[in-house]
């Protein structure tokens, strides 16, 4: 009995359980992750690009706001225009106006798709994820049971994917007994990549997505826009950040990732600004080309600047910093939700046919002047030539 009594207390002195060891391991991993995130934030804050975003971007936003306020009450202020009646399009042989929107699975692209489906457009969603495209289509149909919507998987960084999309679109129009034309193209796709990445063609991924993909898709779909029996339009979604570019040397090497791969720091904020400036240069160059055609061109083109909108474009920026930036902008009354921020895009899309070459900003049909650099005709032509040469090179590759 004594032996049994002496052994009994020893049973309570068991080693730590596996569950306790597991909790300790998880705690150590969590601490390690917090330290790594903190180090990442510190490294990000110490970059030139962070301070470019923190100082220059708000200044360019305030400049745009000032220009907008200065135009309040001016006689030349533009207006918003509703969509034309669908009967007009039926008389011209167009059963339904077709609108192609890139980057349509979230943010401004999804908001534009919802709004334009309500305006009677047959909305064609363009994106990379079949899952997100299906989800967006479902959401549009849930909110508008009469919505007409179609989706195509297109990678805006891939030239072959863009060219194949035209064939798929034409085939779809033919199968559905629709007029072989497009009435509206909205180049909305855009990213803010904080690290250098290369496309399959060796181009910088951000420049390819934000500018060159839009250029290629516009070139590919231009015949369909030109063949429309009713006025058609292109809308390029740009940004106030283009105002931070004061001098630019346009050359084809700026499109390639290898130009930045050897740099100690990837100048992501500057490349984003350049890509938005390039979209404006493209807008003005195409407007000039359309204006100089011998016959009346059915295509017009506008640029739209949504301002600051809370979307997932900042997903590669440390979340604590992006949340802090959004909080500060909200306090200043400058942060918009996608449904509000899309107003300038809709204004640019739905303005009358003779409204072309304009820079829509601030909603309510209002326009302001872009930067002086974006209005340089020599720069516009030079960028057009370089982009066209690269387009031809990839087409024959």
C-alpha positions, 0 to 999 in steps of 0.5 A: 500500500505504501508503495502505491501511495508513494507512486501516486504523486509522481503521476501529477508531474507529467511533462508539458502536453503536446497541445501546450508545445503547439501553442508555444510554437504558434506564438513564436511563429506569430511573433516572427511574422509580426517582426517580419511585417514590421521590418517590411514596413520600415524598409518600405518607408525608407524608400524614395517611392514611398515618399513620392507617394506620400508627398507628391501624390497628395499635392497633385490631387490637391492641384486637381481639386483646386482646378475643379473648384476654380471652374465652379460657376464657369460658363464653359463647364461641361454637363452630364448627358443621359444615354440615347434611346435604344430605339435610335440604335435599333433603327441603325441596325444595332440591337444592343450597344456593346461595351467592353470593360477591362479590369471589370472584376473589382473596383471601378471596373465592376462599378462601371459594369453595373452602371452601364448594364443599367443604361442598356449596354450589353456589357462585356467583362474582360479579366484574368480570373474566370472565378471573379468574372463569373462572380461579377456576372452573377452580382450584376444579374442579381441587381438587374435581372434585365442585365445583358452581360458576357465575360472573356478571359483576357490577360492584358499583359499578353499580346497573344491573349489580347489578339485572340480576344478579338476573334472570340468577340467577333465569333460571339457577335456572329453567333448571337446575330448582333452587329459586328461592332463595338460601341464603347471600350473602357480601358480600366485595367491597372495595377500598382506593382511594388516589385519588378516583374516581367511578362512573357514578352520581357515587358515590365508587368505594370507598364504592360498592364496599365498602358501597353495592354490598353494600346494593343486592345485599342488597336485590335478593337479599333476596326470594330469601333470604326464599323459601328453604325452609331457613334462609338467611344474609347475611354482611358482611365488615367490618374492625377498622378500623371501631373508628377511627371515633368520631363520624359524621355520616350523610348521603347526600352522603358517598356522592358523589365530589364531596364529596372531589373538591375536597379537597387530599387524598383521605381514603382511609383514613377512607373505608375505615373508614367503609365498614366501619362502615356494613356493621356498621350494616347488619348490626345494622339487618337483624338487628333487622328480621328479629327483629321480624317477626311470622312466623319469618324464615328469614334471619339475618345476621352480620358477619365480620372476617378480621383482617389477611390478605395479599391484593391490597387494598393494591395501590394503596399503594406496594409497598415500604411494603405489603411492609414492613407485611406483614413487620412484621405477620408478625413479630408473628404477626398476618399470615394467608394467605387460607386461614387468614383466611377462617375467621371468614367461614366461621364466620359463614356456617356457624353455626346458624340462631339465631346472628344479629347476631354479630361473628365474629373470630379463627376457631374460631367465636369472637365479640367485640363491635364498636365501641359506635358500630356498636351505636347503633340511631339511627345504624343506622336513619338509615343504613338510611333514607338508603341506602334513599332512594338505592336507590329514587332510582337504581332510578327514574332 
